[in-house]
Amino acid sequence: MARLHVIVVGAGIGGLAAAAALRQNGHQVEIFESSHFEEEIGAGIGLPPNAVKILKYLSCNLEELHCVPYEGVVTFFANGSEGLPQTLHHIARRFGENWLLCHRVDLHAALKNLACGASVPKSTNAQMSGPPAVLHLGKKVVDYNATLGAVTLENGTVQYGDLIVAADGIRSACRSILPGNPMKVEPSNIAAYRWMVDRSIVKTHPELDWVTAGPSGPKIVTTADSRVLIVYPCRDGKLLNVLGIHSDHGQDGKDWNRPATQAEVTDMFSDCHPQFIKFISLAENIRLWQMRCTPVLNAWVDGSIALLGDAAHATLPTFGQGFALALEDAITLGVLFSSESAAINVPERLKAYQLLRKQRAEYVAGQSRDQIIFPTMRGLFYRSPEMQQDIMGYDARKVAETFFQSIPS
Ligand SMILES: Cc1cc2nc3c(=O)[nH]c(=O)nc-3n(C[C@H](O)[C@H](O)[C@H](O)COP(=O)(O)OP(=O)(O)OC[C@H]3O[C@@H](n4cnc5c(N)ncnc54)[C@H](O)[C@@H]3O)c2cc1C
């Protein structure tokens, strides 16, 4: 029998992971998603060890993600000269899991299956598991009521839940409803051109060997003024994900994610070696993505409502931790709302959720912002084993379990 009735707003990575974690504890979950998933955002993403750990806790079949191992990085300078390659063979030994690269669409599909699939994986406790989460597409939530535990849909319908998880992304409508939270997500003045290209096309051009040679992992081209071109494989190595990061002042009033042209990207990297310009000449379907981060919030929770994922802590992609933090939030809810949870415990458990997650997310998001914005801090994460341990060695489930066990029953 289902224990709590949970409403999740938003079926992105964070919302689906939370739905999967709560379903696996026997709760009945309904997800309201404003889009129809007709334009899934396709992009390569990094899964650092702390994220891989959580996917395994959720019994995600990693085979379905068609991951590529992140085994090393090769850096190039704008003039074409090559830096020393850096290998990452120590990652699994130090942090318990590998660093993997995958396609967002594959991860999204796998999490959707864990949340909404008819059956749960054999490795989860099937007796505890709840019914498949129900996903309502094209249902935009326009209002929240923390006292009543309710959300209002665009069509005026009110839905009630024992627990409401607002995983509605960086433009969260819920965030500013919670007491004392700022309204605005400030621009970072950093943006990235993003596109994907087939590896088989790149392989037909011998001058592009720099892209596919060397260890499996990113190739990074850096310029003296901190423009960066990052290329890395995903989907069994068949696709290459590309990011062209650069300064972008005056972001207010502009579209946060707009189509861009090849000429724009070529212009941005025009002083780079011809082998890099040749690579850009293969780009199609380019988007210009403004990078913004959620400001530090006053509250993540109110009554039976909690923010999760980018709604609470959208971060710059410096450490590739955006997804990981959303997964950590989700597994923390999974631990705090065990199968024994009752509706009456919800506000108190959500206070524990904020206590466990807010400081951690603010630290990772704050560092990832500062290390991209302040030249003196740049690259500190990659140079500091202690910081890597704090960030990638973190086990959100263990932290939450230790906390949960310390609460007097
Ligand atoms: C193009 C792109 C590339 C990225 N690359 C990386 C990467 O390489 N590595 C990394 O770690 N992170 C990356 N990120 C960030 C990463 O996507 C997020 O950190 C992560 O997906 C958090 O997911 P989320 O579920 O919180 O938010 P989202 O994925 O944004 O999901 C929010 C969902 O809520 C829905 N929604 C919004 N408002 C409402 C409403 N009112 N009612 C109902 N539904 C609503 C939206 O339609 C959406 O489906 C990338 C983000 C983008 C956009």
The ligand as an SDF file (V2000), in Angstrom:
LIG
                    3D

 53 58  0  0  0  0  0  0  0  0999 V2000
   21.8570   22.4980  -22.3720 C   0  0  0  0  0  0  0  0  0  0  0  0
   22.2760   22.1240  -20.9670 C   0  0  0  0  0  0  0  0  0  0  0  0
   23.4270   21.3990  -20.7600 C   0  0  0  0  0  0  0  0  0  0  0  0
   23.8500   21.0510  -19.4670 C   0  0  0  0  0  0  0  0  0  0  0  0
   25.0100   20.3480  -19.3060 N   0  0  0  0  0  0  0  0  0  0  0  0
   25.3650   19.9350  -18.0790 C   0  0  0  0  0  0  0  0  0  0  0  0
   26.5220   19.1240  -17.8690 C   0  0  0  0  0  0  0  0  0  0  0  0
   27.2580   18.8180  -18.7850 O   0  0  0  0  0  0  0  0  0  0  0  0
   26.7910   18.6880  -16.6070 N   0  0  0  0  0  0  0  0  0  0  0  0
   25.9770   18.9980  -15.5570 C   0  0  0  0  0  0  0  0  0  0  0  0
   26.2390   18.5490  -14.4440 O   0  0  0  0  0  0  0  0  0  0  0  0
   24.9210   19.8060  -15.7280 N   0  0  0  0  0  0  0  0  0  0  0  0
   24.5900   20.2670  -16.9490 C   0  0  0  0  0  0  0  0  0  0  0  0
   23.5120   21.0630  -17.1170 N   0  0  0  0  0  0  0  0  0  0  0  0
   22.7640   21.4500  -15.9460 C   0  0  0  0  0  0  0  0  0  0  0  0
   21.8170   20.3430  -15.6370 C   0  0  0  0  0  0  0  0  0  0  0  0
   20.9490   20.1600  -16.7210 O   0  0  0  0  0  0  0  0  0  0  0  0
   21.0330   20.6340  -14.4050 C   0  0  0  0  0  0  0  0  0  0  0  0
   21.8720   20.9320  -13.3200 O   0  0  0  0  0  0  0  0  0  0  0  0
   20.2090   19.4270  -14.0430 C   0  0  0  0  0  0  0  0  0  0  0  0
   19.5320   18.9580  -15.1760 O   0  0  0  0  0  0  0  0  0  0  0  0
   19.2110   19.7750  -12.9660 C   0  0  0  0  0  0  0  0  0  0  0  0
   17.9620   19.2920  -13.3220 O   0  0  0  0  0  0  0  0  0  0  0  0
   16.6130   19.8590  -12.7750 P   0  0  0  0  0  0  0  0  0  0  0  0
   15.6990   18.6910  -12.8500 O   0  0  0  0  0  0  0  0  0  0  0  0
   16.7840   20.5580  -11.5060 O   0  0  0  0  0  0  0  0  0  0  0  0
   16.1810   20.9810  -13.8080 O   0  0  0  0  0  0  0  0  0  0  0  0
   15.7370   20.8560  -15.3620 P   0  0  0  0  0  0  0  0  0  0  0  0
   16.4950   19.7690  -16.0410 O   0  0  0  0  0  0  0  0  0  0  0  0
   15.8170   22.2190  -15.8910 O   0  0  0  0  0  0  0  0  0  0  0  0
   14.2210   20.3930  -15.2680 O   0  0  0  0  0  0  0  0  0  0  0  0
   13.1710   21.2430  -14.8660 C   0  0  0  0  0  0  0  0  0  0  0  0
   11.8830   20.6820  -15.4480 C   0  0  0  0  0  0  0  0  0  0  0  0
   10.7830   21.3820  -14.8940 O   0  0  0  0  0  0  0  0  0  0  0  0
    9.8620   21.6920  -15.9190 C   0  0  0  0  0  0  0  0  0  0  0  0
    9.1190   22.8680  -15.4450 N   0  0  0  0  0  0  0  0  0  0  0  0
    9.5850   24.1330  -15.3070 C   0  0  0  0  0  0  0  0  0  0  0  0
    8.6230   24.9460  -14.8020 N   0  0  0  0  0  0  0  0  0  0  0  0
    7.5230   24.1620  -14.6280 C   0  0  0  0  0  0  0  0  0  0  0  0
    6.2170   24.4180  -14.1420 C   0  0  0  0  0  0  0  0  0  0  0  0
    5.8410   25.6410  -13.7470 N   0  0  0  0  0  0  0  0  0  0  0  0
    5.3180   23.4030  -14.0850 N   0  0  0  0  0  0  0  0  0  0  0  0
    5.6840   22.1500  -14.4810 C   0  0  0  0  0  0  0  0  0  0  0  0
    6.9340   21.8450  -14.9640 N   0  0  0  0  0  0  0  0  0  0  0  0
    7.8310   22.8350  -15.0340 C   0  0  0  0  0  0  0  0  0  0  0  0
   10.7350   21.9600  -17.1320 C   0  0  0  0  0  0  0  0  0  0  0  0
   10.0130   21.8330  -18.3330 O   0  0  0  0  0  0  0  0  0  0  0  0
   11.8000   20.8840  -16.9560 C   0  0  0  0  0  0  0  0  0  0  0  0
   11.4400   19.6580  -17.5650 O   0  0  0  0  0  0  0  0  0  0  0  0
   23.0740   21.4400  -18.3700 C   0  0  0  0  0  0  0  0  0  0  0  0
   21.8870   22.1880  -18.5720 C   0  0  0  0  0  0  0  0  0  0  0  0
   21.4750   22.5180  -19.8610 C   0  0  0  0  0  0  0  0  0  0  0  0
   20.1860   23.3010  -20.0600 C   0  0  0  0  0  0  0  0  0  0  0  0
  1  2  1  0
  2  3  1  0
  2 52  2  0
  3  4  2  0
  4  5  1  0
  4 50  1  0
  5  6  2  0
  6  7  1  0
  6 13  1  0
  7  8  2  0
  7  9  1  0
  9 10  1  0
 10 11  2  0
 10 12  1  0
 12 13  2  0
 13 14  1  0
 14 15  1  0
 14 50  1  0
 15 16  1  0
 16 17  1  0
 16 18  1  0
 18 19  1  0
 18 20  1  0
 20 21  1  0
 20 22  1  0
 22 23  1  0
 23 24  1  0
 24 25  2  0
 24 26  1  0
 24 27  1  0
 27 28  1  0
 28 29  2  0
 28 30  1  0
 28 31  1  0
 31 32  1  0
 32 33  1  0
 33 34  1  0
 33 48  1  0
 34 35  1  0
 35 36  1  0
 35 46  1  0
 36 37  1  0
 36 45  1  0
 37 38  2  0
 38 39  1  0
 39 40  1  0
 39 45  2  0
 40 41  1  0
 40 42  2  0
 42 43  1  0
 43 44  2  0
 44 45  1  0
 46 47  1  0
 46 48  1  0
 48 49  1  0
 50 51  2  0
 51 52  1  0
 52 53  1  0
M  END
$$$$
